[in-house]
């Protein structure tokens, strides 16, 4: 079984986009299932992959894993922007039943696994003055 470590959560009532680190040099990104085909227009989703929608600020929790910075742009594994504060991330479908049970995913959510290097590459250093 994959081991996971909670990094952070961005919640509103009934919502729970959440970020986890794994023992496989990957991250699990839990977010909303993408059900509107317009959000994936022109996006290639390979077999074994899916997409979830998250708040951009969820990635700020990478700091809990030593990755400091701010989201620098919307590039892979981000495949689309939804609005000014949320985006869609593509990753491998998490099929490990024990992990899925541990996450207790609501019906309207799913989780994807993304290589750590890919999420880290999205972040840029922020200079404070």
MOZI-V398418 format. One record per run of one state. SS is the DSSP state (H for helix, E for strand, C for the rest). FROM is the first residue (numbers start at 0). TO is the last residue. If there is no record, write none. Layout:
SS/FROM/TO ; SS/FROM/TO
//
This chain:
C/0/2 ; E/3/9 ; C/10/15 ; E/16/21 ; C/22/24 ; E/25/32 ; C/33/35 ; H/36/39 ; C/40/47 ; E/48/54 ; H/55/64 ; C/65/68 ; E/69/70 ; C/71/76 ; E/77/82 ; C/83/84 ; E/85/92 ; C/93/95 ; H/96/102 ; C/103/107 ; E/108/114 ; H/115/120 ; C/121/121 ; E/122/123 ; C/124/128
//
